[in-house]
Amino acid sequence: MAKQKSNSIVKFIIAGAVVVATVAWLAVSASGNAKSYYVTIAELQGMGNKAYKVNLRVAGNVEPGSITRFGPNANFTLIEKDKTLRVRYEGAEPPPDEFKDDAQTLAIGTYGRDGTFHATQLQAKCASKYAPAKPGAAPTGNVAALAPKS
């Protein structure tokens, strides 16, 4: 009876070790694919062969007139200072509504040996939406908070 009980304990310990090892392996292997490094366009172009092996995030402004749409996908050029980067977006969703000429855009994906950034995600923000009102211009949006209290 004691021998049978110790065999059950050993089997339980082995099964537990297998489960823990499997979960650990899944966590380690998945974390490598989820990581993405933020780089500037200049840094990306100076990374050499390392740029082709990692997931990256690159931000810039969309060059006016550079957007070519094909279905839910798009080709465009990002500009940052005097550097440009050709981007090909092929994602699960169409680009966001804010994605247009001069929009600040973050492209997430990989850099190809062809010199094109292959994005699978885009995040865009319309710069004019967040800019302060021009002096003398009427305020827009929720102005109730600005009205004097009587």
ROTI-739258 format. One line per 10 residues: for each residue x negated, y negated, z of N, C-alpha, C, CB. Coordinates in steps of 0.1 Angstrom, whole numbers, plus 5000, padded with zeros to 4 digits. Glycine has a CB too. Layout:
# ROTI-739258
X,Y,Z,X,Y,Z,X,Y,Z,X,Y,Z | ...;
END
This chain:
# ROTI-739258
4992,5012,5000,5000,5000,5000,4991,4987,5000,5009,5000,5012 | 4981,4987,5008,4972,4976,5009,4964,4974,4995,4961,4978,5020 | 4961,4985,4989,4954,4984,4976,4963,4979,4965,4949,4998,4972 | 4976,4983,4966,4986,4978,4956,4988,4963,4958,4999,4985,4958 | 4988,4958,4971,4990,4944,4974,4978,4936,4969,4992,4942,4989 | 4966,4941,4971,4954,4934,4966,4953,4933,4951,4941,4940,4972 | 4958,4944,4944,4959,4943,4929,4968,4932,4925,4963,4957,4924 | 4980,4931,4932,4989,4921,4928,4984,4907,4930,5002,4922,4936 | 4976,4905,4941,4970,4892,4943,4959,4889,4933,4963,4892,4957 | 4951,4898,4929,4941,4896,4918,4948,4893,4905,4932,4909,4917;
4959,4900,4901,4966,4897,4889,4972,4883,4890,4977,4907,4887 | 4977,4878,4901,4982,4865,4903,4971,4854,4901,4989,4864,4916 | 4960,4857,4907,4949,4847,4906,4944,4846,4891,4937,4852,4915 | 4943,4858,4884,4938,4858,4870,4948,4850,4862,4936,4872,4865 | 4961,4853,4864,4972,4846,4856,4971,4831,4858,4986,4852,4859 | 4970,4827,4871,4969,4813,4874,4957,4806,4868,4968,4811,4889 | 4945,4813,4868,4933,4808,4862,4935,4806,4847,4921,4817,4865 | 4941,4815,4840,4944,4814,4826,4953,4802,4823,4950,4827,4821 | 4963,4800,4831,4972,4789,4829,4965,4776,4831,4984,4790,4839 | 4957,4775,4842,4949,4762,4845,4939,4760,4833,4942,4764,4858;
4932,4770,4829,4922,4768,4818,4929,4764,4805,4915,4782,4816 | 4941,4769,4802,4948,4766,4790,4952,4751,4791,4960,4775,4788 | 4958,4747,4802,4962,4733,4803,4950,4723,4802,4970,4731,4817 | 4939,4727,4809,4927,4719,4808,4922,4717,4794,4916,4724,4817 | 4922,4728,4786,4917,4728,4773,4926,4719,4764,4917,4743,4767 | 4939,4721,4766,4949,4712,4758,4947,4697,4761,4963,4717,4761 | 4945,4694,4774,4943,4680,4778,4930,4674,4772,4943,4679,4793 | 4920,4682,4772,4907,4677,4767,4907,4676,4752,4895,4686,4771 | 4913,4686,4745,4913,4685,4730,4923,4674,4725,4917,4699,4724 | 4934,4672,4732,4943,4661,4728,4938,4647,4730,4956,4663,4735;
4930,4645,4741,4926,4632,4744,4916,4626,4734,4919,4632,4758 | 4909,4635,4727,4900,4630,4717,4907,4624,4705,4891,4642,4712 | 4918,4630,4701,4926,4625,4690,4934,4612,4693,4936,4636,4685 | 4937,4610,4706,4946,4599,4710,4937,4586,4712,4953,4602,4723 | 4924,4588,4714,4916,4576,4716,4914,4568,4703,4902,4580,4721 | 4915,4555,4704,4912,4546,4693,4904,4534,4698,4924,4542,4685 | 4894,4530,4691,4885,4520,4695,4889,4507,4688,4870,4523,4693 | 4890,4496,4695,4893,4483,4689,4879,4477,4684,4900,4473,4699 | 4879,4474,4671,4867,4467,4665,4872,4456,4656,4859,4478,4657 | 4863,4446,4655,4865,4435,4645,4862,4441,4631,4857,4423,4649;
4865,4433,4621,4862,4437,4607,4847,4438,4605,4869,4428,4597 | 4840,4428,4611,4825,4428,4609,4819,4440,4617,4820,4415,4615 | 4824,4443,4629,4819,4455,4636,4821,4467,4628,4825,4456,4650 | 4833,4469,4623,4837,4481,4615,4827,4482,4603,4851,4480,4610 | 4825,4472,4596,4816,4472,4584,4802,4475,4587,4818,4460,4576 | 4798,4473,4600,4784,4475,4604,4782,4488,4612,4780,4464,4613 | 4793,4496,4613,4792,4508,4621,4785,4520,4614,4806,4513,4625 | 4783,4519,4601,4777,4530,4594,4786,4543,4594,4764,4533,4600 | 4780,4554,4594,4787,4567,4593,4796,4570,4605,4777,4578,4592 | 4793,4563,4617,4802,4565,4628,4816,4560,4626,4796,4558,4640;
4818,4551,4617,4831,4545,4614,4841,4555,4608,4830,4533,4605 | 4835,4565,4602,4844,4575,4595,4848,4586,4604,4836,4581,4583 | 4844,4587,4616,4846,4598,4625,4856,4595,4637,4834,4603,4630 | 4860,4583,4638,4868,4579,4650,4881,4572,4646,4860,4571,4660 | 4891,4573,4654,4903,4565,4652,4900,4550,4657,4915,4571,4660 | 4905,4541,4649,4902,4527,4651,4914,4518,4651,4892,4522,4641 | 4912,4506,4658,4922,4495,4657,4915,4483,4652,4929,4493,4671 | 4920,4477,4641,4914,4465,4636,4925,4455,4634,4907,4469,4622 | 4921,4442,4638,4931,4431,4637,4926,4420,4628,4934,4425,4651 | 4935,4413,4622,4932,4402,4614,4945,4395,4609,4923,4406,4602;
4943,4386,4600,4955,4379,4594,4957,4385,4580,4954,4364,4593 | 4969,4387,4576,4972,4392,4563,4969,4381,4552,4987,4397,4561 | 4961,4385,4543,4957,4375,4532,4969,4372,4524,4946,4381,4523 | 4973,4359,4522,4984,4356,4514,4984,4362,4500,4986,4341,4513 | 4995,4368,4495,4995,4373,4482,4989,4387,4480,4989,4364,4473 | 4984,4393,4491,4977,4406,4490,4986,4418,4492,4966,4406,4499 | 4998,4416,4497,5007,4427,4500,5014,4433,4488,5018,4422,4510 | 5012,4446,4486,5018,4454,4476,5026,4465,4483,5008,4459,4465 | 5039,4465,4482,5047,4475,4488,5050,4486,4479,5060,4469,4494 | 5050,4499,4484,5055,4510,4476,5063,4519,4485,5043,4518,4469;
5076,4518,4484,5085,4525,4494,5083,4519,4508,5083,4540,4494 | 5082,4528,4518,5079,4523,4531,5065,4520,4534,5085,4533,4541 | 5056,4521,4524,5042,4519,4526,5037,4506,4520,5034,4531,4520 | 5025,4503,4522,5020,4490,4517,5004,4490,4516,5024,4478,4526 | 4999,4483,4506,4985,4479,4506,4984,4464,4508,4979,4483,4491 | 4974,4460,4515,4972,4446,4518,4957,4444,4522,4982,4441,4529 | 4953,4431,4524,4940,4428,4529,4941,4420,4542,4933,4419,4518 | 4933,4424,4551,4932,4417,4564,4920,4407,4563,4930,4426,4576 | 4921,4395,4569,4910,4385,4569,4907,4382,4583,4914,4372,4561 | 4894,4382,4586,4889,4377,4599,4877,4369,4597,4887,4389,4609;
4878,4356,4600,4867,4347,4597,4864,4348,4582,4854,4349,4606 | 4851,4352,4578,4847,4353,4564,4847,4367,4559,4834,4346,4562 | 4852,4376,4567,4852,4391,4564,4866,4395,4559,4848,4399,4576 | 4867,4404,4550,4880,4410,4545,4879,4425,4546,4883,4405,4531 | 4891,4431,4547,4892,4446,4548,4905,4450,4541,4892,4451,4563 | 4903,4459,4531,4914,4464,4523,4921,4475,4532,4910,4470,4510 | 4934,4474,4533,4941,4484,4542,4952,4490,4533,4948,4476,4554 | 4953,4504,4535,4964,4511,4529,4972,4517,4541,4959,4523,4520 | 4985,4512,4542,4994,4517,4553,5003,4528,4547,5002,4505,4558 | 5002,4540,4554,5011,4551,4551,5016,4556,4564,5005,4562,4542;
5027,4551,4570,5031,4554,4583,5045,4561,4582,5032,4542,4592 | 5049,4565,4594,5062,4572,4595,5074,4562,4594,5063,4579,4609 | 5071,4549,4596,5081,4539,4595,5077,4528,4586,5085,4533,4609 | 5086,4520,4580,5082,4509,4572,5075,4498,4581,5094,4503,4564 | 5067,4489,4574,5061,4479,4582,5071,4470,4590,5052,4470,4573 | 5067,4465,4601,5077,4456,4609,5081,4444,4601,5070,4452,4622 | 5093,4438,4605,5098,4427,4598,5088,4415,4598,5111,4422,4604 | 5080,4414,4609,5071,4402,4610,5059,4404,4601,5066,4401,4624 | 5057,4415,4594,5046,4418,4585,5048,4410,4572,5044,4433,4583 | 5041,4399,4571,5041,4391,4558,5028,4383,4557,5054,4382,4558;
5027,4375,4547,5015,4367,4545,5012,4359,4558,5017,4357,4533 | 4999,4358,4561,4994,4351,4572,4997,4356,4586,4998,4337,4572 | 5005,4367,4587,5008,4373,4600,4996,4379,4606,5020,4383,4598 | 4995,4378,4619,4985,4385,4627,4989,4399,4628,4983,4378,4641 | 4980,4408,4623,4984,4422,4622,4973,4431,4628,4986,4426,4607 | 4977,4441,4635,4968,4452,4641,4971,4464,4633,4971,4454,4656 | 4961,4470,4627,4962,4482,4619,4955,4493,4627,4955,4481,4605 | 4962,4504,4628,4956,4516,4636,4955,4528,4627,4966,4519,4648 | 4943,4533,4626,4941,4545,4617,4926,4548,4616,4946,4542,4603 | 4922,4552,4604,4908,4556,4602,4902,4548,4590,4907,4571,4599;
4889,4547,4590,4882,4541,4579,4877,4551,4569,4870,4532,4584 | 4880,4549,4556,4876,4559,4546,4863,4555,4540,4887,4560,4536 | 4857,4565,4534,4844,4563,4527,4846,4554,4514,4838,4577,4523 | 4858,4553,4510,4861,4544,4499,4861,4529,4502,4874,4548,4493 | 4859,4526,4515,4859,4512,4520,4873,4507,4523,4853,4504,4509 | 4883,4516,4523,4896,4512,4526,4900,4517,4540,4906,4517,4516 | 4907,4509,4548,4912,4513,4561,4925,4520,4559,4913,4501,4571 | 4927,4533,4563,4939,4540,4562,4947,4540,4575,4936,4555,4558 | 4957,4531,4575,4965,4529,4587,4977,4538,4587,4969,4514,4588 | 4980,4543,4599,4992,4550,4601,5002,4543,4610,4989,4564,4608;
4997,4532,4616,5006,4523,4624,5002,4509,4622,5004,4526,4639 | 5012,4500,4622,5010,4485,4621,5018,4478,4632,5015,4480,4607 | 5011,4468,4637,5018,4459,4646,5016,4445,4641,5013,4461,4661 | 5026,4437,4640,5025,4424,4634,5032,4414,4643,5030,4423,4620 | 5027,4401,4642,5034,4391,4649,5034,4378,4640,5026,4388,4663 | 5045,4372,4640,5046,4360,4632,5040,4348,4640,5061,4357,4628 | 5030,4342,4635,5023,4331,4642,5032,4319,4645,5010,4327,4635 | 5040,4316,4635,5048,4304,4637,5059,4306,4648,5056,4300,4624 | 5063,4318,4651,5072,4321,4661,5067,4317,4675,5077,4335,4661 | 5054,4319,4677,5048,4316,4690,5040,4303,4691,5038,4328,4693;
5040,4295,4680,5033,4283,4680,5041,4272,4688,5030,4278,4666 | 5034,4263,4695,5042,4252,4702,5048,4243,4692,5032,4244,4711 | 5059,4237,4696,5066,4227,4687,5058,4215,4684,5080,4223,4694 | 5059,4210,4672,5052,4198,4668,5057,4186,4675,5053,4196,4652 | 5048,4177,4679,5053,4165,4686,5064,4158,4678,5041,4155,4688 | 5075,4154,4685,5086,4147,4680,5097,4157,4673,5082,4138,4670 | 5093,4170,4672,5103,4179,4666,5113,4184,4676,5095,4191,4660 | 5125,4187,4672,5135,4191,4680,5132,4206,4685,5149,4191,4673 | 5133,4209,4698,5130,4222,4703,5140,4232,4697,5131,4223,4718 | 5136,4245,4696,5144,4255,4691,5145,4266,4701,5138,4261,4678;
5154,4275,4699,5156,4286,4709,5165,4282,4720,5142,4291,4714 | 5162,4288,4732,5171,4285,4744,5166,4272,4750,5170,4297,4754 | 5174,4261,4747,5170,4248,4753,5178,4245,4766,5173,4237,4742 | 5187,4254,4770,5195,4252,4782,5186,4250,4794,5205,4263,4784 | 5175,4258,4794,5166,4257,4806,5159,4243,4807,5156,4268,4805 | 5158,4236,4795,5152,4223,4795,5161,4211,4798,5145,4221,4781 | 5174,4214,4797,5184,4203,4799,5183,4198,4813,5198,4208,4795 | 5185,4185,4815,5185,4179,4829,5197,4184,4837,5184,4164,4829 | 5195,4186,4849,5206,4191,4858,5214,4179,4863,5201,4200,4869 | 5227,4179,4863,5235,4168,4868,5240,4170,4882,5247,4165,4859;
END
